[in-house]
Amino acid sequence: MSPDLPKSLGNREERVARIGLLEKPHVAPLTDFVRTLRAEMGPDYAIPYFDPLDGGVQASILYLLEAPGARAVQSGFISRNNPDETAKNFFLLNQDAGLPRTITVTWNIVPWYIGTGKKIRPAGTIDIMNGSQSLERILALLSKLRIVVFIGAKAAKARTRVAAVRPDVYRMEAPHPSPLFVNHASGNRGRILEVLREVAKRVNPRDA
């Protein structure tokens, strides 16, 4: 595998190498979950895998975003290594906050692609209601979870559901790291980084 860098999943060899890690013990239960969800939803629903370079079921931090984009569907993974600017921003923000990816895991409240193939559409109320029904099953797999960070306003709509299922975890919200937000004003990137630095203070990586 190549070094862990932004946009590295744009490389076919890297995608193949990442697929070869899907049965590693830390991520295998999540891989099984995705396969089960795919079978339940049917072939019309494109559901990427969890990234095996993340912490898997050993993670103490869960990042919840809105829905996978076209690049995630193409790579096959929900990953900060996807070849798009949002993923690149998220990769660098975590790096700047001092949060190793091995203590994090990333998912979406709507686990499948919602778009035309060329452009994703915003998640609606029905999308969020249907998609977040699987959250309880994911949260049950993450026994070491300490913090859930809702990335973006749409993801934050799942806050009540997460609180009901896992009242033991701390819940935080952060703006979405899309270029539309990050590049809109000079202080926007800092707003996200401030949240992630607070996450880093609450979870000591040496305990992971």
KEMARVEX-494325 format. One line per field, with one value per residue: residue in one letter; x, z, y of N, C-alpha, C, O in turn. Coordinates in Angstrom, 2 decimals, decimal comma. Each point is the difference from the previous one (the first is absolute). Layout:
residues N
resn <- c(A  ...);
nX <- c(X  ...);
nZ <- c(Z  ...);
nY <- c(Y  ...);
caX <- c(X  ...);
caZ <- c(Z  ...);
caY <- c(Y  ...);
cX <- c(X  ...);
cZ <- c(Z  ...);
cY <- c(Y  ...);
oX <- c(X  ...);
oZ <- c(Z  ...);
oY <- c(Y  ...);
END
This chain:
residues 208
resn <- c(M  S  P  D  L  P  K  S  L  G  N  R  E  E  R  V  A  R  I  G  L  L  E  K  P  H  V  A  P  L  T  D  F  V  R  T  L  R  A  E  M  G  P  D  Y  A  I  P  Y  F  D  P  L  D  G  G  V  Q  A  S  I  L  Y  L  L  E  A  P  G  A  R  A  V  Q  S  G  F  I  S  R  N  N  P  D  E  T  A  K  N  F  F  L  L  N  Q  D  A  G  L  P  R  T  I  T  V  T  W  N  I  V  P  W  Y  I  G  T  G  K  K  I  R  P  A  G  T  I  D  I  M  N  G  S  Q  S  L  E  R  I  L  A  L  L  S  K  L  R  I  V  V  F  I  G  A  K  A  A  K  A  R  T  R  V  A  A  V  R  P  D  V  Y  R  M  E  A  P  H  P  S  P  L  F  V  N  H  A  S  G  N  R  G  R  I  L  E  V  L  R  E  V  A  K  R  V  N  P  R  D  A);
nX <- c(0,83  -1,63  1,62  0,26  -1,02  0,50  -2,17  0,70  -1,77  1,38  1,06  0,23  1,96  -0,14  -0,77  1,42  1,50  -0,85  -0,05  2,00  -0,70  -0,91  1,74  0,77  1,53  1,87  0,78  1,34  0,55  1,89  1,92  0,55  1,00  2,17  1,51  0,47  1,48  2,13  0,88  0,77  2,03  1,70  -0,56  -2,09  0,43  0,29  0,65  0,47  1,97  -0,18  0,38  0,70  -0,25  -2,15  -0,97  -1,14  0,15  1,78  -1,31  1,50  0,93  -1,86  1,05  -1,13  0,19  0,47  1,58  -0,40  2,17  -0,23  0,73  -1,61  -1,45  0,63  -0,06  -2,04  0,81  -0,52  0,30  1,32  -0,38  -1,96  -0,43  0,04  -1,09  -1,92  -0,05  0,04  -1,89  -1,42  0,42  -0,40  -2,13  -0,62  0,40  -1,35  -1,69  1,12  -1,16  0,97  0,92  2,11  0,08  0,76  -1,96  0,38  -1,37  -1,40  -0,48  1,19  -0,86  -2,06  0,82  0,67  -0,46  0,92  1,24  -1,73  -2,10  1,62  -1,40  -0,97  1,34  -1,20  -1,84  -0,93  0,81  -0,58  -1,96  -0,19  0,62  -1,34  -1,25  1,18  -1,05  -2,22  -0,73  -0,52  -1,90  -1,58  -0,01  -1,33  0,88  1,23  -1,94  1,24  0,81  -1,71  1,05  -1,29  0,22  0,01  -0,54  0,87  2,17  0,29  -0,35  2,17  0,06  -1,76  0,14  1,21  -0,98  -1,32  1,02  0,56  -1,55  0,53  -1,31  2,23  -1,34  0,74  0,33  -0,37  1,20  -1,59  0,97  -2,18  0,46  -1,69  0,34  0,80  -0,98  -1,49  0,83  0,73  -1,91  -0,51  1,62  0,29  -1,47  0,60  1,29  -1,21  -1,31  0,79  0,13  -1,88  -0,38  1,11  -1,09  -1,59  1,07  0,06  0,97  0,79  -1,74  0,80);
nZ <- c(0,00  -1,16  -0,55  2,23  -1,94  0,27  0,44  2,09  1,11  0,04  1,90  -2,21  -0,74  -0,38  -2,01  -1,73  -0,25  -1,03  -2,24  -0,89  -0,09  -2,01  -0,76  -0,67  1,21  -0,50  -1,75  0,75  2,11  0,03  0,16  1,94  1,46  -0,32  0,74  2,19  0,73  -0,29  1,53  1,83  -0,13  0,21  -1,73  0,78  1,36  -0,57  0,29  0,17  -0,91  1,64  0,85  -1,63  -1,45  -0,60  1,32  -1,74  -0,12  -1,33  -1,79  -0,01  -2,03  0,76  -1,88  0,92  -1,71  -1,60  -1,42  -0,32  0,15  -1,45  0,99  1,23  -1,11  -0,52  1,65  0,23  -0,32  2,01  -1,63  1,80  -0,32  1,01  -1,90  2,21  -1,10  -0,82  -1,76  -2,00  -0,85  -1,00  -2,15  -1,63  -0,71  -1,33  -2,18  -1,23  -0,66  -1,83  -1,92  1,68  -2,01  0,76  -0,04  -2,12  0,25  -2,03  0,73  -0,88  0,25  -1,51  0,80  -0,35  -1,75  0,49  -1,57  -0,93  1,80  -0,30  0,55  1,44  0,68  -0,04  1,78  -0,97  0,05  -2,03  -1,27  0,50  -0,82  -2,18  -0,71  0,60  -1,78  -1,72  0,13  -0,08  -2,10  -1,09  0,34  -1,14  -2,06  0,19  -0,02  -1,87  -0,88  -1,12  -2,05  0,56  -1,88  1,02  -1,62  1,18  -1,27  -2,05  -0,31  -0,29  -2,21  -0,50  -0,12  -1,08  -2,25  -0,94  -0,21  -1,83  -1,95  -0,63  1,36  -0,70  -1,83  -0,12  0,74  -2,02  0,32  -1,99  -0,02  -1,45  0,08  0,04  -1,99  -0,46  1,04  -0,54  -1,90  1,24  1,52  0,04  0,54  -2,18  -1,35  -0,01  -1,52  -2,17  -1,04  -0,37  -1,83  -2,04  -0,27  -0,77  -2,22  -1,31  -0,01  -1,61  -1,88  1,92  -1,43  1,53  -0,13  -1,64);
nY <- c(-1,19  1,05  1,48  0,03  -0,52  2,18  -0,36  -0,48  0,85  1,75  -0,57  -0,24  0,79  2,19  0,65  -0,12  1,67  1,80  -0,13  0,53  2,13  -0,30  -1,18  2,00  -1,10  1,15  -1,20  -1,62  0,51  1,22  -1,16  -0,98  1,39  0,52  -1,48  0,15  1,52  -0,62  -1,40  1,03  0,96  -1,43  -1,32  0,04  -1,74  2,16  -2,14  2,18  -0,60  -1,53  2,03  -1,38  1,68  -0,34  1,53  0,88  -2,23  0,34  0,15  1,67  -0,26  1,00  -0,68  1,70  -1,44  1,52  0,73  -2,19  0,57  1,70  1,88  0,96  1,31  2,10  1,53  0,96  2,10  -0,94  1,51  -0,32  -2,21  0,36  -1,15  0,39  1,62  -0,83  -1,40  1,02  0,90  -1,44  -0,48  1,49  -0,12  -1,70  0,27  1,28  -1,33  -0,65  0,33  -1,10  -0,21  -0,11  2,25  -0,15  1,07  -0,88  1,65  -1,51  2,20  1,16  -1,90  0,80  -1,17  2,09  -1,51  1,81  0,49  1,41  -0,61  0,58  -1,60  2,01  -0,14  -1,63  1,27  0,28  1,68  2,12  0,72  0,57  2,03  1,71  -0,54  0,82  1,98  -0,30  -0,27  1,89  1,16  -1,11  0,89  1,81  -2,05  0,23  -0,64  1,54  -0,42  1,36  -0,62  1,53  -1,55  1,91  1,78  -0,24  0,44  2,21  -0,15  -0,36  2,24  0,90  0,08  1,63  2,00  0,04  0,49  2,10  -0,84  -2,06  0,00  0,26  1,64  -0,71  2,20  -1,02  1,88  0,63  -2,04  0,43  -0,91  -1,39  -1,97  -2,02  -0,71  -1,11  -1,43  2,12  1,03  0,19  0,76  2,23  0,75  -0,13  1,52  1,85  -0,04  0,45  2,21  0,90  -0,09  1,46  1,95  0,08  0,52  -1,11  1,44  1,42  1,44  1,32);
caX <- c(-0,83  0,71  -0,18  -1,34  0,01  -1,27  -0,39  0,73  -0,91  -0,14  0,89  -0,62  0,77  -0,30  -1,34  0,11  0,67  -0,94  -0,97  0,66  0,04  -1,37  -0,25  0,81  -0,90  -0,58  -1,01  -0,83  -1,42  -0,60  -0,10  -1,17  -1,19  -0,25  -0,48  -1,38  -0,84  -0,13  -0,94  -1,33  -0,49  -0,07  1,06  -0,18  0,59  1,45  0,41  1,44  0,51  0,81  1,41  0,78  1,10  -0,52  0,07  -0,99  -0,74  0,85  -0,02  -0,64  -0,66  -0,78  -0,39  -1,21  -0,27  -1,35  -0,18  1,19  0,01  0,32  1,37  -0,04  -0,57  1,02  1,11  -0,55  0,26  -0,20  1,41  0,66  0,94  -0,70  0,57  -0,81  0,50  -0,57  0,80  1,33  -0,14  -0,21  1,29  0,94  -0,52  0,30  1,45  0,32  -0,54  0,74  -0,87  0,36  -1,19  -0,21  -0,97  -1,23  -0,68  -0,86  -1,19  -1,01  -1,34  -0,60  1,17  0,06  0,10  -1,27  0,33  -0,27  1,21  0,83  -0,07  -0,77  -1,01  -0,05  -0,84  -1,27  -0,48  -0,23  1,33  0,62  -0,78  0,28  1,41  0,46  -0,53  1,09  0,96  0,01  0,84  1,39  0,40  0,16  1,29  1,09  -0,03  0,95  -0,37  -0,11  -0,48  -0,55  0,06  -0,90  0,66  -0,99  -1,34  -0,84  0,43  -0,42  -1,39  0,01  0,51  -0,96  0,02  1,25  -0,11  -0,90  0,63  1,27  0,08  1,31  1,02  -0,06  -0,44  0,48  -0,35  0,99  -0,40  0,44  1,26  -0,07  0,64  -1,00  0,05  1,37  0,54  -0,96  0,50  1,33  -0,04  -0,84  0,82  0,33  -1,15  0,03  1,20  -0,24  -0,78  0,84  0,98  -0,73  -0,12  1,31  0,18  -0,89  0,43  1,46  0,36  0,80  -0,91  -0,69);
caZ <- c(0,00  -0,02  1,24  0,29  -0,51  -0,58  -1,37  -0,45  -0,57  -1,43  -0,63  -0,04  0,81  1,41  0,27  0,07  1,26  1,10  0,00  0,63  1,46  0,53  0,93  1,20  1,16  0,52  -0,91  -0,55  0,37  -0,75  -1,38  -0,01  0,11  -1,31  -0,91  0,40  -0,39  -1,46  -0,32  0,43  -0,79  -1,40  -0,88  -0,38  1,04  0,03  1,39  0,14  1,22  0,96  -0,38  0,94  0,59  1,21  1,18  0,02  1,26  1,10  0,00  1,10  -0,59  -1,21  -0,79  -0,79  -1,02  -0,58  -0,96  -0,84  -1,31  -1,16  0,12  0,94  -0,73  -0,96  0,72  0,77  1,42  0,67  0,35  -0,13  -1,13  -1,28  -0,85  -0,11  0,87  1,34  0,69  0,24  1,13  1,23  0,29  0,53  1,27  1,03  0,18  0,73  1,36  0,72  0,22  -0,87  -0,56  0,61  1,10  -0,59  -1,06  -0,69  -0,62  -0,41  0,49  -1,16  -0,39  -1,43  -0,88  -0,43  -1,08  -1,37  -0,57  -0,32  1,08  1,15  0,45  1,46  0,67  0,50  1,26  -0,19  -0,11  1,32  0,81  -0,46  0,14  1,39  0,69  0,21  0,96  1,24  -0,23  -0,04  1,34  0,81  -0,35  0,44  1,46  0,63  -0,42  1,06  -0,55  -1,36  -0,55  -1,14  -0,94  -0,84  0,59  -0,29  0,89  1,37  0,18  0,63  1,36  0,96  -0,13  0,59  1,45  0,54  -0,11  0,74  0,89  0,65  -0,80  -0,08  -1,34  -0,43  -1,37  -0,73  -1,38  -1,04  -0,58  -1,45  -0,49  0,02  1,33  0,43  -0,80  -0,03  0,86  0,49  1,31  0,03  0,27  1,41  0,78  0,02  0,72  1,43  0,50  -0,01  1,09  1,22  -0,02  0,37  1,44  0,73  -0,24  -0,03  -0,92  0,64  0,62  -1,06);
caY <- c(1,19  1,27  0,76  0,50  1,36  0,43  -0,39  -1,18  -0,99  0,22  -0,97  -1,31  -0,94  0,29  -0,52  -1,46  -0,31  0,29  -1,11  -1,14  0,17  0,02  -1,10  0,15  -0,15  1,24  0,55  -1,07  0,11  1,10  -0,50  -0,88  0,86  0,61  -1,04  -0,31  1,13  -0,06  -1,08  0,44  1,14  -0,37  0,50  1,40  0,84  -0,06  0,18  -0,24  -0,64  0,73  -0,02  -0,82  0,74  0,61  -0,85  -1,07  -0,20  0,46  1,46  0,72  1,15  -0,24  1,15  -0,25  0,98  -0,05  -1,10  -0,15  0,66  -0,83  -0,52  -1,13  -1,14  -0,46  -0,65  -1,10  0,22  1,27  0,18  1,30  -0,11  0,08  1,05  1,21  1,06  -0,15  -1,02  0,57  0,92  -0,77  -0,63  0,98  0,51  -1,00  0,03  1,23  -0,13  -1,02  -1,15  -1,14  -0,62  -1,31  0,09  0,54  -0,73  0,96  -0,57  0,97  -0,33  -0,68  -0,80  -0,24  1,17  0,61  0,92  -0,43  -0,59  1,16  0,99  -0,42  0,96  0,07  -1,00  0,49  -0,59  -1,44  -0,61  -0,07  -0,94  -1,36  -0,32  -0,05  -1,19  -0,97  0,53  -0,79  -1,19  0,45  0,41  -1,21  -0,61  0,87  -0,14  0,91  1,35  1,01  1,28  0,07  1,35  0,16  0,90  0,65  0,15  -1,17  -1,08  0,32  -0,42  -1,33  0,14  -0,56  -1,46  -0,49  0,19  -1,02  -1,32  -0,01  1,17  0,03  0,67  1,45  0,40  1,31  0,36  0,80  0,31  -0,93  0,49  0,16  1,24  1,06  0,61  0,32  1,10  1,12  1,06  -0,36  -0,63  -1,21  -1,18  0,04  -0,43  -1,47  -0,41  0,22  -1,15  -1,19  0,12  -0,31  -1,46  -0,54  0,19  -0,90  -1,39  -0,11  -1,08  -1,06  -0,96  -0,76);
cX <- c(0,86  -0,18  -1,42  -0,05  -1,39  -0,15  0,66  -0,92  -0,40  0,85  -0,61  0,73  -0,28  -1,38  0,02  0,65  -0,94  -1,06  0,60  0,07  -1,37  -0,31  0,90  -0,92  -0,67  -1,12  -0,96  -1,47  -0,73  -0,13  -1,22  -1,30  -0,35  -0,55  -1,44  -0,94  -0,20  -1,02  -1,43  -0,57  -0,13  1,01  -0,13  0,66  1,51  0,49  1,49  0,35  0,57  1,47  0,80  1,24  -0,43  -0,06  -1,00  -0,71  0,83  -0,07  -0,70  -0,75  -0,74  -0,33  -1,22  -0,22  -1,38  -0,23  1,26  -0,15  0,39  1,39  0,07  -0,56  1,05  1,14  -0,47  0,13  -0,48  1,36  0,47  1,05  -0,70  0,50  -0,94  0,46  -0,56  0,81  1,40  -0,04  -0,09  1,28  0,92  -0,46  0,27  1,49  0,40  -0,49  0,73  -0,83  0,40  -1,25  -0,32  -0,93  -1,34  -0,61  -1,03  -1,14  -0,96  -1,37  -0,86  1,14  0,18  0,02  -1,39  0,33  -0,25  1,16  0,98  0,05  -0,85  -1,03  0,01  -0,92  -1,27  -0,40  -0,19  1,32  0,62  -0,73  0,33  1,45  0,44  -0,56  1,09  1,01  0,10  0,90  1,48  0,49  0,21  1,35  1,19  0,06  0,93  -0,30  -0,16  -0,61  -0,59  0,05  -0,88  0,58  -1,03  -1,39  -0,89  0,36  -0,50  -1,45  -0,10  0,42  -0,94  0,00  1,25  -0,06  -0,88  0,66  1,26  0,11  1,35  1,05  -0,23  -0,30  0,45  -0,42  1,10  -0,56  0,57  1,24  -0,01  0,73  -0,97  -0,01  1,40  0,54  -0,89  0,49  1,28  -0,03  -0,73  0,79  0,34  -1,14  -0,05  1,17  -0,17  -0,77  0,89  1,08  -0,66  -0,21  1,32  0,27  -0,81  0,39  1,52  0,39  0,79  -0,87  -0,63  0,66);
cZ <- c(0,00  1,33  0,13  -0,35  -0,49  -1,45  -0,50  -0,60  -1,44  -0,80  0,09  0,88  1,49  0,38  0,15  1,32  1,19  0,10  0,70  1,51  0,65  1,00  1,24  1,22  0,46  -0,86  -0,53  0,43  -0,75  -1,48  -0,14  0,08  -1,36  -0,97  0,32  -0,44  -1,52  -0,41  0,36  -0,94  -1,49  -0,86  -0,41  0,99  0,05  1,40  0,13  1,34  0,98  -0,43  1,02  0,55  1,25  1,12  0,06  1,34  1,22  0,18  1,23  -0,50  -1,27  -0,64  -0,84  -0,95  -0,60  -0,87  -0,85  -1,33  -1,10  0,10  0,97  -0,67  -0,95  0,71  0,75  1,50  0,47  0,59  -0,18  -1,09  -1,35  -0,81  -0,22  1,06  1,42  0,81  0,32  1,18  1,33  0,43  0,70  1,33  1,15  0,32  0,84  1,44  0,83  0,32  -0,94  -0,47  0,63  1,21  -0,49  -0,98  -0,59  -0,71  -0,37  0,56  -1,11  -0,62  -1,49  -0,78  -0,37  -1,04  -1,35  -0,60  -0,38  1,16  1,13  0,35  1,53  0,57  0,53  1,28  -0,11  -0,12  1,38  0,89  -0,39  0,26  1,43  0,78  0,28  1,05  1,27  -0,14  -0,04  1,40  0,92  -0,27  0,56  1,52  0,71  -0,29  1,19  -0,49  -1,39  -0,43  -1,24  -0,90  -0,96  0,61  -0,25  0,91  1,41  0,27  0,64  1,45  1,04  -0,03  0,65  1,52  0,64  0,03  0,84  0,88  0,69  -0,77  -0,03  -1,44  -0,30  -1,45  -0,61  -1,37  -0,98  -0,70  -1,53  -0,42  0,03  1,34  0,35  -0,73  0,01  0,82  0,67  1,33  0,05  0,28  1,49  0,90  0,11  0,85  1,51  0,61  0,08  1,07  1,34  0,12  0,45  1,49  0,80  -0,15  -0,10  -0,91  0,63  0,70  -1,03  -0,20);
cY <- c(1,25  0,72  0,54  1,49  0,39  -0,48  -1,28  -1,07  0,32  -0,97  -1,39  -1,01  0,21  -0,52  -1,51  -0,41  0,20  -1,10  -1,22  0,07  -0,14  -1,11  0,06  0,03  1,30  0,55  -1,07  0,08  1,11  -0,35  -0,91  0,80  0,60  -1,03  -0,39  1,11  0,04  -1,05  0,40  1,06  -0,34  0,73  1,47  0,96  -0,21  0,37  -0,31  -0,66  1,04  -0,12  -0,82  0,69  0,76  -1,05  -1,14  -0,09  0,38  1,51  0,56  1,23  -0,44  1,34  -0,39  1,15  -0,25  -1,23  -0,12  0,73  -0,96  -0,61  -1,17  -1,24  -0,57  -0,74  -1,24  0,18  1,38  0,35  1,43  -0,02  0,08  1,20  1,18  1,00  -0,09  -1,01  0,51  0,96  -0,75  -0,71  0,99  0,59  -0,97  -0,02  1,20  -0,05  -1,04  -1,23  -1,14  -0,72  -1,36  0,05  0,54  -0,99  0,97  -0,71  1,13  -0,38  -0,58  -0,81  -0,18  1,31  0,49  1,05  -0,64  -0,78  1,09  0,99  -0,53  1,07  0,04  -1,08  0,66  -0,72  -1,50  -0,74  -0,21  -1,00  -1,44  -0,39  -0,20  -1,19  -1,03  0,46  -0,84  -1,21  0,37  0,32  -1,19  -0,67  0,78  0,05  0,97  1,47  0,93  1,31  -0,23  1,46  0,04  1,08  0,58  -0,04  -1,21  -1,16  0,23  -0,37  -1,39  0,06  -0,63  -1,51  -0,58  0,10  -1,07  -1,38  -0,10  1,25  0,13  0,78  1,51  0,38  1,43  0,23  0,86  0,34  -1,02  0,54  0,12  1,27  1,19  0,72  0,48  1,23  1,25  1,19  -0,47  -0,74  -1,32  -1,26  -0,08  -0,43  -1,52  -0,49  0,16  -1,16  -1,23  0,05  -0,27  -1,51  -0,63  0,13  -1,01  -1,47  -0,02  -1,15  -1,13  -1,04  -0,92  -1,35);
oX <- c(1,11  -0,84  -0,69  0,46  -0,80  0,96  -0,07  0,47  -0,81  -0,16  -0,35  -0,63  -0,04  -0,19  -0,67  -0,45  0,02  -0,40  -0,71  0,36  -0,11  -0,96  0,00  -1,11  -1,16  -0,82  -1,03  -0,87  -1,18  -0,96  -0,74  -0,98  -1,17  -0,94  -0,80  -1,08  -1,09  -0,82  -0,94  -1,19  -0,86  0,68  0,95  0,06  0,47  -0,11  0,38  -0,79  0,31  0,40  -0,01  0,63  0,83  0,44  0,14  -0,36  -0,51  0,60  -0,98  -0,74  0,59  -0,62  0,05  -0,17  -0,77  -0,84  0,70  -1,07  0,27  0,22  0,80  0,46  0,12  0,48  0,76  -0,33  0,05  0,40  -0,43  0,61  0,66  0,40  -0,40  0,70  0,68  0,35  0,54  0,87  0,62  0,32  0,56  0,82  0,41  0,40  0,80  0,60  -0,24  0,21  -0,30  -0,94  -1,12  -0,41  -0,89  0,67  -0,59  0,18  0,28  -0,32  -0,90  0,88  1,05  -0,38  -0,87  0,35  -0,53  -0,13  1,21  1,01  -1,10  0,26  0,46  -1,00  0,06  0,71  0,36  0,16  0,52  0,64  0,23  0,29  0,81  0,37  -0,13  0,90  1,09  0,71  0,84  1,09  0,84  0,54  1,10  -0,39  -0,21  0,80  -0,64  -0,63  0,57  -0,47  0,26  0,13  -0,42  -0,30  -0,77  -0,89  -0,33  -0,42  -1,07  0,14  0,46  -0,06  -0,07  0,44  0,27  -0,22  0,24  0,78  0,29  1,05  -1,14  0,52  -0,17  -0,32  0,61  -0,80  0,97  0,05  1,04  0,07  0,42  -0,17  0,18  0,68  0,36  -0,20  0,17  0,90  -0,05  -0,45  0,00  0,23  -0,31  -0,14  0,51  0,31  -0,03  0,37  0,63  0,09  0,00  0,62  0,43  -0,35  0,57  -0,30  -0,05  0,47  -0,63  -0,43);
oZ <- c(0,54  0,81  -1,00  0,78  -0,33  -0,77  -1,19  -0,77  -0,59  -1,21  1,08  0,71  0,77  1,10  0,88  0,65  0,95  1,10  0,70  0,66  1,22  0,77  0,81  -0,08  0,42  0,47  -0,58  -0,85  -0,32  -0,67  -0,97  -0,66  -0,39  -0,75  -0,90  -0,52  -0,47  -0,88  -0,73  -0,31  -0,69  0,46  -0,54  -0,25  0,28  0,43  -0,03  0,95  -0,39  -0,58  1,18  0,92  0,78  -0,18  0,85  0,59  1,12  0,93  0,49  0,76  -0,86  0,62  -0,77  0,41  0,51  0,32  -0,19  -0,59  0,24  -0,43  -0,19  0,26  -0,13  -0,50  0,20  0,76  -0,75  1,01  -0,90  -0,30  -1,03  0,56  -1,13  0,94  0,96  1,15  1,07  0,88  0,99  1,19  1,05  0,87  1,09  1,15  0,93  0,89  1,20  1,03  -1,19  0,78  -0,11  0,51  0,80  -0,50  0,72  -0,62  0,26  0,11  0,26  -0,64  -0,45  0,50  -0,37  0,33  -0,09  -1,10  -0,01  0,20  -0,22  -0,19  0,63  -0,62  0,66  0,48  0,91  0,55  0,31  0,74  0,87  0,44  0,29  1,15  0,93  0,36  0,54  0,94  0,50  0,40  0,91  0,87  0,13  0,62  1,18  0,31  1,00  0,77  -0,82  0,71  -0,98  0,40  -0,94  0,84  0,87  0,52  0,71  1,16  0,50  0,65  0,92  1,05  0,70  0,71  1,11  0,93  0,64  -0,30  0,61  0,55  0,04  -0,93  0,82  -0,72  0,69  -0,55  0,30  -0,33  -0,63  0,78  0,22  0,05  0,39  0,60  -0,59  -0,39  0,25  0,28  1,06  0,75  0,59  1,08  1,06  0,82  0,78  1,11  1,01  0,56  0,91  1,09  0,80  0,61  1,07  0,83  -0,96  0,30  -0,47  0,34  0,35  -0,85);
oY <- c(0,01  -0,41  0,20  0,84  -0,87  -0,02  -0,30  -0,84  -0,71  -0,12  -0,45  -0,78  -0,96  -0,52  -0,55  -0,95  -0,77  -0,37  -0,73  -0,97  0,09  0,12  -0,92  0,54  -0,03  0,79  0,35  -0,21  -0,13  0,41  0,10  -0,33  0,00  0,29  -0,22  -0,27  0,31  0,24  -0,32  -0,03  0,54  0,91  0,57  1,21  -1,10  1,15  -1,17  0,02  1,13  -1,01  0,33  -0,53  0,47  -1,14  -0,88  1,02  -0,01  0,54  -0,56  0,63  -0,65  0,86  -0,96  1,14  -0,81  -0,84  1,00  0,03  -1,18  -1,13  -0,92  -1,11  -1,22  -1,02  -0,94  -0,91  0,98  -0,58  0,72  1,03  -0,15  1,02  0,28  -0,37  0,35  0,26  -0,27  -0,04  0,37  -0,05  -0,31  0,29  0,42  -0,13  -0,12  0,60  -0,11  -0,65  0,07  -0,19  -0,49  -1,04  0,29  -0,90  0,80  -1,05  1,16  -1,19  -0,79  0,59  -0,46  1,06  -0,79  1,14  -1,10  -0,55  -0,22  0,68  -0,49  1,19  -0,94  -0,36  1,03  -0,88  -0,74  -1,09  -1,07  -0,74  -0,84  -1,12  -0,88  -0,22  -0,80  -0,75  -0,19  -0,36  -0,75  -0,41  0,04  -0,69  -0,54  1,00  0,29  0,88  -0,34  0,72  -0,73  0,88  -0,70  1,16  -0,67  -0,85  -0,37  -0,68  -0,95  -0,08  -0,38  -1,04  -0,68  -0,65  -1,01  -0,91  -0,44  -0,78  -1,03  0,90  1,03  0,32  0,48  -0,62  0,90  -0,94  0,82  -0,76  -0,70  1,19  -0,15  0,95  1,13  1,22  1,15  0,83  1,02  1,15  -1,20  -0,79  -0,63  -0,87  -1,08  -0,53  -0,54  -0,91  -0,81  -0,45  -0,71  -1,03  -0,54  -0,56  -0,93  -0,87  -0,45  -0,83  0,52  -1,15  -1,13  -1,09  -1,00  -0,78);
END
